[in-house]
Amino acid sequence: MFMDYLEQVVDVVNRFLWDYLLMFLLVATGIFFTFRLRFIQIRKFKAGMKALFGNFSLNGKSEGNGLSSFQALTTAIAAQVGTGNIAGAATAIASGGPGAIFWMWLSAFFGMATIYSEAVMAQHTRKTEDGTVTGGPVYYIKSAFKGKFGTFLAGFFSVAIILALGFMGNMVQSNSIGDSFQNAFGINRLVVGVFVAVVAAFIFLGGVKRIAWFTEKIVPLMAVFYIVGCLVILFMNGAGVGKAFHDIFVMAFAPQSVAGGALGITVQKAMRFGVARGLFSNEAGMGSTPHAHATAQVNHPSEQGIIAMMGVFIDTFIILTLTALVILSTGALSSGETGSTLAQLAFDSAFGSFGKIFIAICMLFFAFTTIIGWYYFGEVNVRHLFGKKAVKVYALLVVIFVIIGSTLKVDLVWNMADMFNGLMVLPNLIGLLACSGVVYRLTRNFEQKK
């Protein structure tokens, strides 16, 4: 009885947050920063790509008490690129039609300006505590609002992100790994969960340096593996790729012109599911990735802001887009499935029995790196609320949640993670918007020096 009531409450809160309030608030924030910073995502895109490939390194070298700019980016991407890049695109298409992908692109474009601002403020307000560079929304929220209000907002954000990502979110990620390996290889979920938890614990206990050492090696590998697999399918279905792009653009504005009218899909639905799923995947405005970008050793906060934009570009414009094109070009959408099942059908149609194995490997990469990134974001906030001594207790709890999550049906847990994700956005955006003048001045200072 209580669980049924809890599910209803969580569902109502999620509908209000994600279907209405946050969708408009996040996009509006992105538009605001885009215009205030004079389309920074276009003006500095070339510089961002140059910095990304110029800093590319697999040697594990960090700088001083912090991380290299590339390590900070890969730690952020580790969290951004998760199971949502497979299931998220599929859900958006199944619920909002192919046109949802256009709105996903548009929200990501504006989101690049938001994440630039988050990274700049994380750099500007970061601190060195116990010999480790740390930063994130709690620091720039407190810099914007002094006194009890700032302390309350920062504390509310910290509690929300620890619950949303560190505990509930990581249960969902381990569940995705357990499911995919059971489907592909018949391995017991608990065995998979214990293995994932043990490896994760080894990385957790090494601190931020070991986390960065791991992500800078695994993130490029997993991205290349998935991108190559998608490109092979798109090459096999060359004729379908052109039709996929046609459907994306036409159905974004006139779904009845293709198949959407018959399916009950409207422009409003395409916008709603495209924007919501896109923002959930790339995390622009959510306040999670600034924890990683704060640790980068750069000469000016804007340098890390520019490279942070590349995380959204890689997540949405490359990986999510490839997933969408695979689903649309293979004709899997007509199956009526949604989520990861729809994505798996698309890969099965091209790779046969290897499709399940391919998805299982990708799920392992995507979900495991997300566990590592989300653990670290939660750790920063545990340290902020309870001090250094609480970190080992937090690490142990995350390991336990990872094991439990691999064995359960986690619909309620996933919905609760969605709810706390939404709740942590609110204090983050309030703090970020209050700091918009600082972001503008730092950006102007950086460009004048250049």
C-alpha positions in Angstrom: 0.0 0.0 0.0 2.8 2.4 1.0 4.8 1.6 -2.1 1.8 2.2 -4.4 1.3 5.6 -2.7 5.0 6.4 -3.0 4.9 5.5 -6.7 2.0 7.8 -7.3 3.6 10.7 -5.5 6.9 10.3 -7.4 5.0 10.1 -10.7 3.1 13.3 -10.0 6.3 15.2 -9.0 8.2 13.9 -12.0 5.4 14.9 -14.4 5.4 18.4 -13.0 9.2 18.7 -12.9 10.2 17.1 -16.3 7.1 17.7 -18.4 6.6 21.3 -17.6 8.9 23.3 -15.2 12.4 22.0 -15.9 12.0 21.6 -19.7 11.2 25.3 -20.0 13.6 26.5 -17.3 16.6 24.6 -18.6 16.0 25.7 -22.2 15.3 29.3 -21.1 18.6 29.3 -19.1 20.5 28.0 -22.2 18.9 30.7 -24.4 19.8 33.4 -21.8 23.4 32.4 -21.6 23.6 31.9 -25.4 22.6 35.6 -26.0 24.5 37.0 -23.0 27.7 35.4 -24.1 27.1 36.1 -27.8 26.7 32.6 -29.0 29.8 31.3 -27.2 29.1 27.7 -28.5 29.6 28.9 -32.1 32.3 31.4 -31.6 34.5 29.1 -29.5 33.6 25.7 -31.1 36.8 25.6 -33.2 38.8 26.4 -30.1 37.0 23.7 -28.1 37.8 21.0 -30.7 41.4 22.2 -30.9 41.7 22.0 -27.1 40.0 18.6 -27.0 42.4 17.0 -29.5 45.4 19.1 -28.4 45.1 17.8 -24.8 44.3 14.2 -25.8 46.4 11.9 -23.6 46.3 8.4 -22.3 49.4 8.6 -20.1 47.6 9.3 -16.8 49.5 12.4 -15.9 47.6 14.9 -13.8 48.8 18.4 -12.9 49.6 19.5 -9.4 46.7 18.9 -6.9 44.2 18.8 -9.7 43.7 17.1 -13.0 44.6 17.9 -16.6 41.9 19.6 -18.7 41.5 16.4 -20.7 41.1 14.2 -17.6 38.4 16.6 -16.2 36.5 16.4 -19.5 36.7 12.5 -19.7 35.5 12.3 -16.1 32.6 14.6 -17.0 31.8 12.6 -20.2 32.0 9.3 -18.2 29.0 10.5 -16.3 27.2 12.1 -19.3 27.5 9.1 -21.7 25.5 6.4 -20.0 22.7 4.0 -20.7 20.6 7.1 -21.6 22.6 7.4 -24.8 21.1 4.0 -25.9 17.8 3.9 -24.1 17.2 7.7 -24.0 17.3 8.3 -27.8 15.0 5.2 -28.3 12.5 6.5 -25.7 12.5 10.0 -27.3 11.8 8.5 -30.8 9.2 6.0 -29.6 7.3 8.6 -27.6 7.8 11.8 -29.6 8.5 10.4 -33.1 11.7 11.0 -35.2 11.1 14.8 -34.9 12.1 14.5 -31.2 15.7 14.3 -32.3 15.6 17.8 -33.9 14.4 19.2 -30.6 17.0 17.2 -28.8 19.7 18.9 -31.0 18.2 22.3 -30.4 18.2 21.9 -26.6 21.8 20.6 -26.7 22.9 23.6 -28.7 21.6 26.0 -26.0 22.8 23.6 -23.3 26.4 24.1 -24.5 26.2 27.7 -23.3 24.8 26.6 -19.9 27.5 24.0 -19.4 30.1 26.5 -20.4 28.8 28.8 -17.6 28.7 25.9 -15.1 32.4 25.0 -15.8 33.5 28.7 -15.6 31.8 29.2 -12.2 33.1 25.8 -10.9 36.7 26.9 -11.8 36.2 30.4 -10.4 34.9 29.3 -7.0 36.9 26.1 -6.5 39.0 25.5 -3.3 41.8 23.2 -2.2 40.8 21.1 0.7 43.1 18.4 2.3 45.5 18.9 -0.6 42.8 18.2 -3.2 41.2 20.6 -5.6 37.5 20.5 -5.3 34.5 22.6 -6.6 31.0 22.4 -7.9 27.5 24.1 -7.5 27.7 24.2 -3.7 30.6 26.6 -4.0 29.2 29.0 -6.5 25.7 28.9 -4.9 27.4 30.0 -1.6 29.3 32.7 -3.5 26.1 34.0 -5.0 24.0 33.9 -1.8 25.6 34.6 1.5 24.0 33.5 4.9 21.3 31.0 5.6 19.7 31.1 2.2 22.9 30.1 0.4 23.7 27.4 3.0 20.1 26.0 2.6 20.3 26.0 -1.2 23.8 24.4 -1.2 22.7 21.8 1.3 19.6 20.9 -0.6 21.6 20.5 -3.8 24.1 18.2 -2.0 21.5 15.9 -0.5 19.6 15.7 -3.9 22.7 14.8 -5.9 24.0 12.2 -3.3 20.6 10.4 -3.5 20.0 10.9 -7.2 23.4 9.9 -8.6 25.4 8.3 -5.8 22.8 5.8 -4.6 19.6 5.5 -6.8 21.2 6.4 -10.1 24.1 3.9 -9.6 21.5 1.2 -8.8 19.9 1.7 -12.2 23.3 1.7 -14.0 24.3 -1.6 -12.4 20.9 -3.0 -13.2 21.4 -2.2 -16.9 24.7 -4.0 -16.9 23.2 -7.1 -15.1 20.2 -7.2 -17.5 22.3 -6.9 -20.7 24.9 -9.6 -19.6 22.1 -12.0 -18.6 20.4 -11.5 -22.0 23.6 -11.8 -24.0 25.6 -14.5 -22.1 23.2 -16.0 -19.5 25.4 -14.9 -16.6 23.6 -14.5 -13.2 22.9 -10.8 -12.5 24.3 -11.1 -8.9 27.6 -12.4 -10.2 27.8 -9.4 -12.6 26.8 -7.0 -9.8 29.5 -8.3 -7.4 32.2 -8.1 -10.2 31.2 -4.5 -11.1 31.1 -3.5 -7.4 34.6 -4.9 -6.7 36.2 -3.2 -9.6 34.3 0.0 -8.8 35.5 -0.1 -5.2 39.1 -0.4 -6.3 38.7 2.8 -8.4 36.7 4.7 -5.7 39.3 4.1 -3.0 42.1 5.5 -5.2 40.5 8.9 -5.1 40.0 11.4 -7.9 43.5 10.7 -9.4 42.6 7.1 -10.0 39.2 8.0 -11.2 40.7 10.3 -13.8 43.4 7.8 -14.7 40.6 5.3 -15.5 38.2 7.6 -17.4 40.9 9.1 -19.7 41.6 5.6 -20.9 38.2 4.0 -21.0 36.0 6.9 -22.3 37.9 7.3 -25.7 37.9 3.5 -26.1 34.1 3.1 -25.4 33.3 6.1 -27.7 35.3 4.7 -30.6 33.8 1.2 -30.1 30.2 2.4 -30.2 30.7 4.9 -33.0 32.4 2.3 -35.2 29.5 -0.2 -34.6 26.9 2.4 -35.4 28.7 3.5 -38.6 28.9 -0.1 -39.8 25.1 -0.4 -39.5 24.5 3.0 -41.2 26.8 1.9 -44.0 24.8 -1.3 -44.3 21.5 0.7 -44.5 22.7 3.6 -46.6 19.4 4.3 -48.2 17.6 4.5 -44.9 20.0 7.1 -43.5 18.7 9.8 -45.9 15.1 8.9 -45.0 16.0 9.1 -41.3 17.3 12.7 -41.7 14.2 13.6 -43.7 11.8 12.2 -41.1 13.7 14.0 -38.2 13.4 17.5 -39.9 9.9 17.0 -41.3 8.3 15.4 -38.2 9.8 18.1 -35.9 7.3 20.6 -37.4 4.7 18.6 -39.3 4.4 15.1 -37.9 1.2 14.5 -39.8 3.1 14.8 -43.0 4.8 11.4 -42.4 3.5 8.8 -39.9 3.1 10.8 -36.7 -0.5 11.9 -37.2 -1.7 8.3 -37.3 0.4 7.6 -34.2 -1.1 10.5 -32.2 2.3 12.3 -32.2 2.1 16.1 -32.2 4.7 18.8 -32.4 4.3 19.4 -28.7 5.0 15.7 -28.0 8.1 15.8 -30.2 9.4 18.9 -28.4 8.6 17.5 -24.9 10.3 14.2 -25.3 13.2 15.4 -27.4 14.1 18.3 -25.0 13.6 16.2 -21.8 15.5 13.2 -22.9 18.3 15.3 -24.4 18.8 17.4 -21.3 18.7 14.3 -19.1 21.4 12.7 -21.2 23.9 15.6 -21.6 23.3 16.9 -18.1 23.7 20.6 -19.1 22.3 22.6 -16.3 21.9 19.7 -13.9 24.9 20.7 -11.8 26.7 17.3 -12.0 29.6 17.9 -14.4 30.9 21.1 -12.8 32.5 18.9 -10.1 34.8 17.4 -12.7 35.6 20.6 -14.5 36.5 22.4 -11.3 39.5 20.1 -10.9 41.2 21.0 -14.2 44.4 22.9 -14.0 44.0 25.7 -16.6 45.2 29.2 -16.9 41.7 30.8 -17.0 38.2 29.5 -16.1 36.9 30.1 -19.6 39.5 27.6 -21.0 37.7 24.8 -19.2 34.3 26.3 -20.0 35.2 26.0 -23.7 36.3 22.4 -23.4 33.2 21.5 -21.3 31.0 22.4 -24.3 32.6 19.6 -26.2 31.2 17.1 -23.7 27.6 18.1 -24.7 28.6 18.0 -28.4 30.0 14.5 -28.1 27.1 13.2 -26.0 24.2 14.5 -28.0 25.4 15.5 -31.5 27.5 12.4 -32.0 26.6 9.4 -29.7 22.8 10.1 -29.3 22.4 11.0 -32.9 24.1 7.8 -34.1 21.8 5.8 -31.9 18.8 7.6 -33.4 20.0 7.1 -37.0 20.5 3.4 -36.3 17.0 3.0 -35.0 15.4 4.9 -37.8 17.4 3.5 -40.7 16.9 -0.1 -39.7 13.1 0.3 -39.4 13.1 -1.0 -35.8 10.7 1.8 -34.8 7.8 -0.1 -36.5 8.2 -2.9 -33.9 6.3 -0.8 -31.3 9.0 -1.3 -28.7 10.6 1.5 -26.7 13.7 2.1 -24.5 16.7 -0.2 -24.6 14.6 -3.0 -26.2 14.0 -0.9 -29.2 17.7 0.0 -29.5 18.6 -3.7 -29.1 16.2 -4.7 -31.9 17.8 -2.2 -34.2 21.3 -3.6 -33.6 20.0 -7.2 -33.8 18.5 -6.5 -37.2 22.0 -5.6 -38.5 24.3 -7.8 -36.4 22.1 -10.8 -35.8 23.0 -12.7 -32.6 26.0 -10.5 -32.2 23.7 -7.5 -31.6 22.9 -8.6 -28.0 26.7 -9.0 -27.3 27.5 -5.6 -28.8 24.8 -3.9 -26.7 26.0 -5.8 -23.6 29.6 -4.6 -24.1 28.4 -1.0 -24.7 26.1 -1.1 -21.7 29.1 -2.3 -19.6 31.3 0.6 -20.8 28.6 3.2 -20.7 27.0 2.3 -17.4 30.2 1.5 -15.5 31.9 4.8 -16.4 28.7 6.5 -15.3 28.9 4.8 -12.0 32.5 6.1 -11.6 31.5 9.6 -12.6 28.4 9.8 -10.5 30.2 8.3 -7.4 32.7 11.1 -7.6 30.1 13.9 -8.0 28.4 12.5 -4.9 31.7 12.2 -3.0 32.4 15.9 -3.4 29.1 16.7 -1.8 29.5 14.1 1.0 32.8 15.7 1.8 31.2 19.1 1.8 28.3 18.1 4.1 30.0 15.6 6.5 33.8 15.9 6.1 36.5 13.6 4.8 35.9 10.9 7.3 32.4 10.2 5.8 33.9 9.4 2.3 34.8 5.7 3.1 31.3 5.1 4.5 29.8 6.7 1.4 32.0 4.5 -0.9 30.9 1.3 1.0 27.2 2.3 0.7 27.6 2.9 -3.1 29.2 -0.5 -3.5 26.3 -2.1 -1.7 23.7 -0.2 -3.7 25.5 -1.3 -6.9 25.3 -5.0 -5.9 21.6 -4.7 -4.9 20.7 -2.7 -8.0 22.1 -5.4 -10.3 19.4 -7.9 -9.1 16.3 -5.8 -8.7 13.5 -4.5 -10.9 14.2 -0.8 -10.4 11.3 1.1 -12.0 10.6 3.0 -8.8 14.3 3.6 -8.1 14.7 5.0 -11.6 11.7 7.3 -11.1 13.0 8.4 -7.8 16.4 9.1 -9.3 14.6 11.2 -12.0 12.8 13.1 -9.2 16.0 13.9 -7.3 17.8 14.8 -10.5 15.0 17.3 -11.2 15.2 18.7 -7.6 18.9 19.3 -7.8 18.5 21.3 -11.0 16.5 24.0 -9.2 19.2 25.2 -6.8 21.9 24.8 -9.4 20.1 27.1 -11.9 19.2 29.6 -9.2 22.8 29.9 -8.3 24.1 29.9 -11.9 21.7 32.6 -13.0 22.7 34.7 -10.0 26.3 34.4 -11.1 25.6 35.3 -14.8 27.3 38.7 -14.3 30.5 36.9 -13.1 30.4 34.5 -16.1 30.1 37.5 -18.5 33.0 39.4 -16.9 35.3 36.4 -16.8 34.5 35.6 -20.5 35.1 39.2 -21.5 38.4 39.2 -19.5 39.5 36.0 -21.2 38.7 37.3 -24.7 40.4 40.6 -24.1 43.5 38.8 -23.0 43.4 36.7 -26.1 
